[in-house]
Amino acid sequence: MTNTENNPNLLAQFRPPGFPGSYFLSFEGIEGAGKSTQIIKAKETLESRGFRVLVLREPGGTVFGEKLRTAVLSATTQLHPLAEAYLFASSRVQLLNDVILKELNTPGTIIICDRYIDSSLAYQGVARGLGIGVVLEIHQNFPLHLVPHLTLYLRIDTETSMKRQKMRNAPKDYFEAQGPEFYEKLVNGYDRARDLFPERIRTIDASKDFESVQKEILAALDGLLLQERQNEDA
């Protein structure tokens, strides 16, 4: 762990947006973790409780972000790790400015983001070897220092990921085409992000069946909502 990565003053800068009654969530995990299906179920559950729920994805969520997503995921040559990090950070800034901060200003809103800063920490910081400290420094200024209230890290191992990707039998994009060694580094990257932000990141064993994973996710969401209500009443 680098000194920058372990700098408490730097880590303390990363905090959730302050919009009473609204919440910012993210789902993380390597390919095959089941993020997409669990996000759909979480959205349905939260909407049934009266919340207004918006689902976004990274990179993407804006016209600029979607164009960048297409450009990166269809790339046929290796991008420099620093180029990747700044491209994703640029998409993230636009998403925060154009969508997230505006929508959270409406009480009762929950934004669910499919990937966020922890993907940058895992993919560029660790798997690409850029360094977690470098990624954190890129994100230390407003609004990039804003992070979710809760991140649900759906953790699976590399073997499970490869098996599920093979069953899916879909064309592989820029990152999916990487081999098992890359995915091992990704798991390590996500684990390190979890260790840096233990209060925000909740690890879910996504190798379990769908219903068991769903139950753990809903329990984590209930815990967040209860805690926030208690904070508001205090």
Buried (B, 14 or more C-beta within 10 A) or exposed (E): EEEBBEBEEBBEBBEBBEBEBBBBBBBBBBBBBBBEEBBEBBBEBBEEEEBBBBBBBBBBBBEBBBEBBEEBBEEEEEBEBBEBBBBBBBBBBBBBEBBBBEBBEEEEBBBBBBBBBBBBBBBBBBBBEBBBBBBBBBBEEEBBBBBBBBBBBBBBBBEBBBEBBEEEEEEEBBBBEBEEEBBBBBBEBBBBBBEBBEEBBBBBEBBBEEEEBBEBBBEBBEEBBEEBEEEEEE
